[in-house]
Amino acid sequence: MSTIESSLEAGWKLICAVEDIPVLGSRVVKSTSGDIAIFRNAEDEVFAVHDKCPHKQGPLSQGIVHGRQVTCPLHSWKIELDSGNAVAPDVGCTKSFEVKVEDGKVLLKA
């Protein structure tokens, strides 16, 4: 059994190839709990958070990725991609999701 097959049996969902997410960009996945934005930064790290800023529910997937953060396109709040927490002085949090890359494929646990 491959690593991906065992991950799928453990409740992970195959989303796409890493290359399908633009560097410093995102891809949106529909889920029963709302849209999930999956981001890829310049270091090819992959993150997943609800596609709603905690401030005014702006679409984080349309924001600017820098390092391990995304800046909301509506009011420039910075959100930590690994935790979903707003960067001080702003306060708030959007839900983050487990995501991993195996054999060049992005897997999400949501």
N, C-alpha and C positions, 0 to 999 in steps of 0.2 A: 504494500500500500504506500502511495506517495505521501509526502508531507501535506500537500494540498488536500488530498482525499481524506486524511485523518483530521485535518482542521475542519473540513466541511461536515464530517460526522460529529464534530464537537460543537457545532452550532455556528460556525463562521459562515459568511456568505461571500462568494466570489463576486467581485464588483467589476474589475477591468484589469488590463495590463497597466503597469506604472506609466508607461509611455503614453497612455490615453489621457493622462492628467498633465496639462501643460506645466512646465517649470514656472514657479511663482504664480500658479493658477489653481483652479479648482474644477470639480465636477460635482453635480448635484444628483443625489440618489433619493428617490421617493420612498417613504416608509409610512407605516401606519401611525407613527408618532410625529410625522411631519418631515419636511425635507432635511436631508443631511448633506452638508457640504464636506467634500473630501479634498484636502489641500495637499500640494506638493511644493516644498520649498527648494531653494537653490542647492541644498545639500542632498536632495532626493529623499528627504524625510517625508513621511505621509502622516496626516492628521485628519480627524473627523470630528465635527461639531454640528449641532443644530444650526441650520442656515438662518438664524435669527439673532441679531444683536440684542443683548439684554436691555439696552436703552430704549429704542423705539422700534424694535423688531426689523431693523434694516437687513437686507440680504447680504450676509457676510461673504457669500460665494462671489459677489461682485466687488469685493474689497481688494486692497493692495496687500500682497503677502510680502513680509520682510522678516528675515530670520525665522523665528518660531512664533510670529505674531501675524495677525491680519488687522488692517485698519478698515473699519466700517465705512462704506461709501456715503452714508447719510450725515453723520455728525462726527466722524473721525475718531470714534472710540477705538482704542487698541485692545484686541482680545488675544490672550495667550492660547495658541492652538493646542497645546498638550493638555490644558486643564479647562479651557473655556472661560477662565476668569478675566475680568476687565483689568487693565493696567491702571494703577493709581495715577491721578487722583480719582478716576472713575471707579464706581463700585457696582458689581453685578456679575452674573455668571450665565453662560449658556451651556447646555449639556454637552459633554464630550463623550465620544464613543471609542471603544477599542478598535484599533485598526492595525494591520500588519502586512508586510510584503513577504511572500514566499515564491521563489522561482519566478520573480518578475511580475507576479500577480498580486493585486490588492485585495485583501480579505477584510471584511467588516463584521463586527459582532454588535448587532443592534437589536 
